[in-house]
Amino acid sequence: MKSEITESGFEVEKAIAVEGCIWFTPHLQEKWEDDASRERLLDIVRMTETEPEMMGMSPHFLVVARKK
C-alpha cells in the first residue's frame, strides 16, 4: 500500500489501522457497551494502530500522505 502511494508521487506520513485488531473480539458489542471494557479495547487499538506487524489484522486502513 505504501509503495503504491509513493509511486503515485506522495510521501507517506502515517498509516493507521482503523479497526485494528479488536474487530474479532468475542462479544464485541457487549464489551463496547461497558465503559471499562470499551476503554481497554480502545487502549489496545491505540497501542497497535500504527504497528506494521499488526496492520494486517485490520480490515480498513487510513493513510496520511502529502504530494511531493
C-alpha positions in Angstrom: 0.0 0.0 0.0 2.7 2.5 0.9 4.7 1.7 -2.2 1.6 2.4 -4.4 1.2 5.8 -2.7 4.9 6.6 -3.0 4.9 5.6 -6.7 1.9 8.0 -7.2 4.1 10.9 -6.1 3.1 11.2 -2.5 5.1 11.0 0.7 3.5 8.8 3.3 3.4 10.4 6.7 1.4 7.9 8.6 -0.5 4.7 8.1 -3.2 3.7 10.6 -5.3 0.6 11.1 -8.9 1.9 11.5 -10.5 -1.0 13.3 -7.3 -2.6 14.4 -7.1 -6.0 16.0 -10.3 -5.7 18.1 -12.9 -6.3 15.4 -12.9 -10.1 16.0 -13.2 -9.8 19.8 -15.8 -12.3 21.1 -19.0 -10.5 22.2 -17.5 -7.1 21.0 -20.9 -5.3 21.1 -21.4 -6.3 24.8 -17.9 -5.2 25.7 -18.2 -2.0 23.8 -21.3 -1.0 25.7 -19.4 -1.4 29.1 -17.4 1.8 29.7 -14.4 0.0 31.4 -14.3 -2.7 28.7 -14.5 -0.1 25.9 -11.6 1.8 27.4 -9.5 -1.4 27.5 -10.4 -2.1 23.8 -9.5 1.5 22.8 -6.2 1.2 24.7 -5.4 -1.9 22.6 -6.3 -0.1 19.4 -4.2 2.9 20.3 -1.2 0.8 21.2 -1.3 -1.2 17.9 -2.9 1.0 15.3 0.5 2.1 13.7 2.4 -1.2 14.3 3.3 -2.6 10.8 3.1 -6.1 12.1 -0.4 -5.6 13.3 -1.8 -3.7 10.2 -2.8 -6.9 8.5 -5.3 -7.7 11.2 -7.4 -4.6 10.4 -9.9 -4.8 7.6 -9.6 -1.0 7.0 -6.7 1.5 6.8 -6.2 5.2 6.6 -3.0 6.6 5.1 -2.0 10.2 5.5 0.3 11.5 2.7 1.5 14.7 1.1 2.1 15.4 -2.6 5.9 15.7 -3.2 
